[in-house]
Amino acid sequence: MADVNAAIDKLMADAIFQAQRMVGLMSLSCPGGEHGLNPSGYDGFATSSNEVGRILVDLRLQLARGGVTNAGPQIDAVESTLEQMIAMVHNGCSGGPSGRDPFHYGDVINIKQRVLGSLDAVKAILEA
């Protein structure tokens, strides 16, 4: 059981770390200004990222104490919020007929997928 708990903790630690990277990649990621501009939707993106981080840290602590009853709904909430975050900055830079994606947009999508993979693995372990 200790190996399972260590695996879950490692997956959660990775999900937290990766989710925190997303905001840094979107900060000042549009062309313009002296050092770049934030994409439209950035404030909501950052707020949602903080919420994701809070939920993941709380969930990691809860799982470390053996509490698994609310894990599924919490993971589902994080997954839903991550999808919403991607939509917030899509075409968030000026240019083109309907905007352009920020620099590192593809990287943020890849990070989101990595976080989702970690969380899906945690769910699978908990349901086994």
C-alpha positions as CSV (number, residue, x, y, z in Angstrom):
1,M,0.0,0.0,0.0
2,A,2.9,2.3,0.6
3,D,4.0,2.0,-3.0
4,V,0.5,2.9,-4.2
5,N,0.4,6.0,-1.9
6,A,3.9,7.0,-3.1
7,A,2.7,6.7,-6.7
8,I,-0.4,8.7,-6.1
9,D,1.7,11.4,-4.3
10,K,4.2,11.5,-7.2
11,L,1.3,11.9,-9.7
12,M,-0.3,14.7,-7.6
13,A,3.0,16.5,-7.2
14,D,3.6,16.4,-10.9
15,A,0.0,17.6,-11.7
16,I,0.5,20.6,-9.2
17,F,3.9,21.5,-10.7
18,Q,2.7,21.3,-14.3
19,A,-0.5,23.3,-13.6
20,Q,1.5,26.1,-12.0
21,R,3.7,26.4,-15.1
22,M,0.7,27.3,-17.3
23,V,0.3,30.8,-16.0
24,G,3.9,31.7,-16.5
25,L,3.7,30.5,-20.1
26,M,0.7,32.7,-20.8
27,S,2.0,35.8,-19.1
28,L,3.0,38.5,-21.6
29,S,2.6,35.9,-24.4
30,C,1.1,38.2,-27.1
31,P,3.2,40.5,-29.3
32,G,3.2,44.1,-28.4
33,G,4.3,46.5,-25.7
34,E,7.9,46.6,-24.5
35,H,7.9,43.0,-23.2
36,G,4.7,41.5,-24.6
37,L,1.1,41.7,-23.6
38,N,-1.2,39.3,-21.8
39,P,-3.8,37.6,-23.9
40,S,-7.4,38.6,-23.5
41,G,-8.8,36.3,-20.9
42,Y,-5.5,36.2,-19.0
43,D,-7.0,37.5,-15.7
44,G,-9.6,34.7,-15.7
45,F,-7.0,32.2,-16.7
46,A,-4.8,33.2,-13.8
47,T,-7.7,33.1,-11.3
48,S,-8.7,29.7,-12.6
49,S,-5.2,28.5,-12.3
50,N,-5.0,29.5,-8.7
51,E,-8.3,27.6,-8.1
52,V,-6.8,24.5,-9.8
53,G,-3.7,24.8,-7.7
54,R,-5.7,25.1,-4.5
55,I,-7.9,22.1,-5.3
56,L,-4.9,19.9,-6.3
57,V,-2.9,20.8,-3.1
58,D,-6.0,20.1,-0.9
59,L,-6.6,16.8,-2.8
60,R,-3.0,15.8,-2.4
61,L,-3.2,16.4,1.3
62,Q,-6.5,14.6,1.6
63,L,-5.1,11.6,-0.3
64,A,-2.0,11.5,1.8
65,R,-4.3,11.1,4.9
66,G,-6.2,8.3,3.2
67,G,-9.3,10.3,2.3
68,V,-10.5,9.2,-1.1
69,T,-14.3,9.8,-0.9
70,N,-14.3,13.1,-2.7
71,A,-11.4,12.6,-5.0
72,G,-13.4,11.8,-8.1
73,P,-15.5,14.9,-8.1
74,Q,-12.5,17.1,-7.2
75,I,-10.5,15.6,-10.1
76,D,-13.5,16.1,-12.5
77,A,-13.7,19.8,-11.3
78,V,-10.0,20.3,-12.1
79,E,-10.3,18.7,-15.5
80,S,-13.3,20.9,-16.4
81,T,-11.5,24.0,-15.2
82,L,-8.4,23.2,-17.2
83,E,-10.5,22.9,-20.4
84,Q,-12.1,26.2,-19.6
85,M,-8.7,27.8,-19.1
86,I,-7.6,26.7,-22.5
87,A,-10.7,28.3,-24.1
88,M,-10.1,31.5,-22.2
89,V,-6.8,32.3,-24.0
90,H,-7.6,30.7,-27.4
91,N,-7.3,33.4,-30.1
92,G,-6.5,35.8,-27.2
93,C,-3.9,37.9,-29.1
94,S,-4.8,40.5,-31.6
95,G,-4.3,39.7,-35.3
96,G,-6.0,37.6,-37.9
97,P,-9.7,37.6,-38.6
98,S,-10.6,36.4,-35.1
99,G,-7.4,36.7,-33.1
100,R,-4.3,34.6,-32.7
101,D,-3.2,32.0,-30.2
102,P,-0.6,33.3,-27.7
103,F,3.0,32.1,-27.9
104,H,3.3,28.9,-26.0
105,Y,-0.4,28.1,-26.5
106,G,0.6,24.6,-27.8
107,D,2.8,24.1,-24.8
108,V,-0.1,25.0,-22.5
109,I,-2.3,22.4,-24.2
110,N,0.5,19.8,-23.8
111,I,0.8,20.6,-20.1
112,K,-3.0,20.4,-19.7
113,Q,-2.9,16.9,-21.3
114,R,0.0,15.9,-19.0
115,V,-2.0,17.0,-15.9
116,L,-5.1,15.2,-17.2
117,G,-3.0,12.1,-17.7
118,S,-1.7,12.3,-14.1
119,L,-5.2,12.8,-12.7
120,D,-6.7,10.0,-14.8
121,A,-4.0,7.7,-13.4
122,V,-4.8,8.8,-9.9
123,K,-8.5,8.1,-10.5
124,A,-7.7,4.7,-12.0
125,I,-5.6,3.7,-9.0
126,L,-8.3,4.9,-6.5
127,E,-11.0,3.0,-8.4
128,A,-9.0,-0.3,-8.5
